[in-house]
Amino acid sequence: MQVLAGSASKPFATALAADMAAPLVDADIRRFPDGEAYVRVLGDVRGTDLAIVQATTPDAHLVEMLLLADAAREAGARRLTAVVPYLGYARQDRAFAPGEAVSSRATLRALASGFDRLVTVDPHKPDVLRFFGDADAATAVPQLAAELARWGIDLVLAPDKGARDRAEAAARLAGVPVDHMEKTRLSATEVRMAAKELDVRGRRVAIVDDLIASGGTMATAALQLKAQGATQVYAACTHGVFTDDAVPRLLGSGIDRLLATDTLPHRPGCHTVSAAPAVAGLLRAQIPPRL
Ligand code: R5P
């Protein structure tokens, strides 16, 4: 396999290629003054099994990914794998109101028009992968759990019941108990969030979620956990989307440390572990045996 880096995911592609001992293919990727993408595959990809690595957010990166597939196919690549460290639009898996686009379906169908298979990391709704077809998800939870264990956490919390499976896996790997948080509305303006069963007093708590965007979920949880006596609150996620000033805001809202993987660019103030070994493991397991 050879690896080609899209402009959104160069460090991730480099880590992936190193882990797989696979060559990196050169490409010229630029933007025209009007913002449109120009891509040209420079390396020899004839007959290769080529992984093109690109997070598909913001939207321009999705278009660049489609152009890279077109260029690589024309240049003779035999099999194209879209390695999408962060899969944009994975949260809209259905029309919640009549007339809405099912954005995950639209974007995954577009990717399926250019790629033979797709590998991503911890998609918000794994079910959306059916819109692509031959697609798999790796998980970075072991990498997050190993780091959290090094930080000496006492328990893992899911921010809500829906995120419990991921938190359970992290807790099992870190060797600590798990619980999820429940919201109780106290008044029109007040919400109480607390662990459903466990007492957080005097404990170092890690909240584990698939992604942090505005940071609103984590900040609310952290403030409440601190008020309930948690000594340290860590927020961990696979995808650090971090809109606007989410990182400083979180660090000023009771979160003592932030942890994310490298599926999206590194943000100062946030500790990072690499999800590339998880993707490499999945790709290696899928390489057909030589006859
Ligand atoms: C929601 O379903 C996700 O798992 C995250 O909990 C959510 O998207 C985080 O968003 P924010 O950081 O804006 O609260």
Residues whose N, C-alpha, C, O or C-beta is under 5 A from the ligand:
A	BS01	R5P	D209 D210 L211 I212 A213 S214 G215 G216 T217 M218
